[in-house]
């Protein structure tokens, strides 16, 4: 039961870290392409159409429209506008300037509806963008949740590391990002949808993302990039088997040479010992050689079983694993943070003492 809890904790920590990276990537993309301003411009122009009965372009092309109004309308910087500027008082004056017959009754209610549409559309765009960024990142880097889970569940040392120190690291980073003090998200104004960060803030954010992404790929290398490391990803069965055989032979020669060097060094060291200690030292070297040979044989058998999987099978396994990872990551960092907190508290809770009879 404890191993399962530790596996879940480590898995949640990895998903949390990846979710934070996707959140940062989404923020970078959002800052490069201003989605909020597009939605704001669209809704204001809809409001103009509803109150005047004329489209924005038709009003500006109308010769009766004063040059001053045309100049004001053309010089609007939508990315700088916020809710504090789009008030009923400001808009009623602007609409009257555009068309003296504009119907501005109940403008406050209309404006609330349009601003609600702006926020809803922006939030949906951000959710879709986060989904696309998560799936794209996992597919590009070949981050496979199936492999991550299997590695954590079968490797006790790996499981202990990721359910302990790595989980604490992910939690601290999530808390730092939530408080706006993380290097990955240094630009506080970037959190505002209608505020454009400076170039230095964007560069710092992008640099933080690259550094954190590189650290993640290094830490979680056991579940990343199998396709990119696969040297014999050939669809033709005969060519793939020949490639795999050649790679195994090369690896076996390198390992055999390395074992021989270590064995010869151990024997040479044993020859320098006293006569009474030489035999035990040589026996230890022989035992080490035998143990390494046995481990090498078991490893080769495991590798043969793994490489027996066809290339299409590997591609399908990795594709659906990465797709699932992207979907899980796009759920959001707060979700994984809550799960990690709950699992960590459950893991640290001592088992109840047995009642004495």
N, C-alpha and C positions, 0 to 999 in steps of 0.2 A: 504493500500500500504506500509506503514511504517513497519507494522508487517511482511510482506513478505520480505522486504529488510533486516530487522533484522534477520529473520530466515535464509535467504541465507548467511548473514554475519557470524552468529554463526556456521552454517553448514560448510562453507568454512574454518573457523578457526579450527574446529575439524579435518577436512580432512587435513589441512596443518600440524597440530601437528602430526597426524598419519603418514603422508607422511615423515616427518622428522624422526620419529621413524623407519620406514621401510628403509629409506636411511641409517641410522646408522646400522641397522641390516644387510643390504646388504654389507656395508663396513666391518663389522665384519666377515661375511662369506667369503668375497673376500680375506681378510687378512689371514684367516685360510687356505684357499685353493687357491693356486696361479694360477689363470686361465691365466693370461697374459703370464707367463713364458712358459706354455704349448703351447700356440699359437705361441710364438716366436720360440721355439725349432722346432715346426712343419714346420714353414715357412723357417727357415734356412736349415733344412734338405731337404726341397723341392728344395731350391736354389742349394744345393749341387748335387742333382739328375739331375737337368736341365743342370748344367754346366759341370758335369763329366760323366753323363750317368750311374752312379753307386749309389746305395743306401748307406746311412751312415753306416749301419752295414756291408755291403759288403766291404767297404773301410777299416774299422777297422779290419775286419777278414782276409784281404788280407795279405799274408806273405811279399809281396813287400813293404807294407807301413812301413815307418820307425818307430821304437819304440818311438821316440821323438814326432812324430805327433800323434800316438795313445795315448800317455800320455796326450798331450795337449787336445785332443778331449774328453777324458774320464773325465778330470778334469774341464771341463767347468761348471760353476755355472750359469745356465740360469736365475735364479731369480735376479742375479746381473747385467745382461747385459742390456744396454739401447741403445738408438739410437746413442749416442755419440761414442759408441764402434763399432757399426755395420756400419762402413764407407766403401766405395769402396776400399780405400787403405788397410785397415786391412783385408777385406775379400778376396781381390785379392791375397794377400800373403798366407792366410790360404788355399784358394782353390788350389793354385799352390802346396802347401805342401801336400795336400790330393791327388792330381792327377796332374802330370806335363802337361797332355793334356787337362786340364780344359779350357772350352771356356768362357773366362771372358770378352769378348767384350760386350760393352754396359751394364756393370755391375751396373752402377749408376741407370739407368732406371729400371733394373730388381729389384734392391734393393728397390726402391721407391714403386714398385708394391707390393712386399712382405710385406713391412712395413705397407702399406695401408691395406693389408689383415689382418695383425695382429691387427691393431687398430679397423677395422670394426668388426672382429670376437669377439674381447674383448668387444666392445660396445654392440653388440647383446647379448652376454652372460650376461652382466650386466643388460640389459633390461629384459631378461627372468628371471634372478635371482631376480630382483626387483618385477616382477609380481608374481613369486612363493612365495617370502617372504611376500608380501602384502596379497595375498590370504590366505596363510598358517596362518599368524598372526591373520587375521580377523576370520578365521574359528576356530582356536584354542581358542581364547578369546571370540568368539561369539559377535563380534562387528557388529552391524546391522545398516546400514544407514537408513533403513525405520523407525526404532524405534527412532533413533536420530532425524530425520527430524520431525516426528510426535510429539515428546516430545517438541522440540523447538517451533513448530508452535502453540501448545495448551497451553504451560505454559509461561505466560508473564514474570515472574521473571527469569526463566531459560533462556529465549530468551535474556533478557536484559543483563544478566551476560555474556553469551557467545558471544554476539555481541559487548560487551564493553571491560571489563578487560581481558577476555580470548583471545579475538582477538588481543589485544595489546601484550599480553604475547607470543602468537604464532608468531606474526610478529617479535618481538625482538629476539626470538630464531632462526627464519629463517635467519635473518640478521647476527646473531652471528655465525651460522653454515656456512653461505656463506663467512664470513670473517675468519673462522678457529679458532674462539676464544670460541667456545662452549665446555662445559665440556664433551658433548657426543662425540665430535670428536676432542680430544686434540692432536692426533698424526698427525701432518701436513704431514710427509712423506708418510702416508698411502694414501693420495690423488694421489700419483704417482703410476701408475699401476705396474711398475716393481721394486718398493721399498718395502722391507719387514720391517714392523715396529717392534720395540723391544717388548719383552714380557710385560714390564711395560706399554708401550703405548697401547697394546692390552687389558691388564687388566683394564686400566683406561677407555678405550672406552666401554668395556663390562659393567663395573660398571655404567658408565653414561647412557647406554641404559637401564639397569635394573631400575635405579632410575626414569628416565623419563617415562618408561613404567608403573611403579607403580603409578606415579603421574597422568598419563593419565587415567588409569583404575579407579582411585579414583574420578577424576574430571568428567568423562563421564560415571559414573556408571549407568545412566538411559538408556543407549543404549548398555550395555555390559553384557554378561553372563546370559541371561534369561534361557537358557537350563541348565546351571550348577546350577542355583538357583531353578529350577523347581523340586519340591519334588515328584510330582505325574506324572512323565513322563512315563506312563504305556500305552502300546498299547491296552490292554484289557479294554473296555469301563466300565464294571461294577467295576472292581478293581480300575480304575482311579477315578470314581465318589465316591467310598467309601473312597479312600485316600483323595480326595479333601474335602469331608464332614468332615472327621476327623480333617484335618488341619484347616478348618474354625471354627470348634467348639473349638479347642484349642486356636486359636487366639482370638475368641470372649470372652472366659473365662478370658484370660489375660487382654484384653482391658476393660472388664466389671469390673474386680477387680481394675484396675488402676483408672477408673472413680469413683468407689465407694470410694476409698481412698481420692481422691481429693475432692469429694463432702462432705464427712464427715469432712475433714479438713476445708472446707469453712463454714460448719454449725457450727463447734466448734468455728471458729473465729468470726462468727456472734453472738454467745451466749455471747461472751466477750464484745460486744459493748453495748453502751447505749440503753435503751429500744426503743428510737425513731429511731435508726439506724439498729436495728436487723431485722425488717421486710424487708426493702429494700435489705439488704445483703443476707437474705434468698431467696428473690425473684430472685436476681441476680444469686445465686447458682443454683436455680431451672431452670432458663433460660439457664444457661450454660450446665446443665445436658441434657435438652431437645435438645439444639443445637448439642451437641456431639452425642446424640442418633440418631438424624436425619442424621448427617454427616456419622455416622457409617453405617446406613441403606443404604445410597446412595453408600458408598464405597463397601459394600457387594454386592449390585446389579451390580456395575461395575466389581467387581472381578468375580461374577458368569458369567457375559457375556464374560469376557476374558477367563475364564477356561472352557467355553462351547466349545471352539475350541478343536478339536481332536488332539491327540498326533502326528499323521502323518502330520496334517495340521501345527502344531507348528514347527515341524522339517523342513518341506518344506519352510515355511516362513522364518525361521532363516537361513537355508542353502542359499537360493537365496539372502537374505538380506546381509549376510556376503560375498557371492561371489561378489555381486555388489560393496560392500564396498572395497574389495580387488582390484577390477579393477579400481575403482575411485582413490584409493590411489596410485596405481602403475603408474598413469599418471605423477606424479612427484611433488615435493614440489614447484618448481618455478611456475608451472601452478596455483596451489592453492594460492600461495603468490600473484601473479598478480591479481587473481580474488578478493582476500580479500582486497587488496589495492584499487581496483576499487570500490568495494561495500562500503568500509569504507569512501571513499571520497564522494560517492553518498549519503551515510547516513548522513554525516556531512554537506552536502550542504543545506542551508536554502531554504525553499519553497519560490517561488517568491510572492511578495506582490500583493494583488489584486488592480487593478486600481480603482481609485476613479472616481465616476460618477459626 
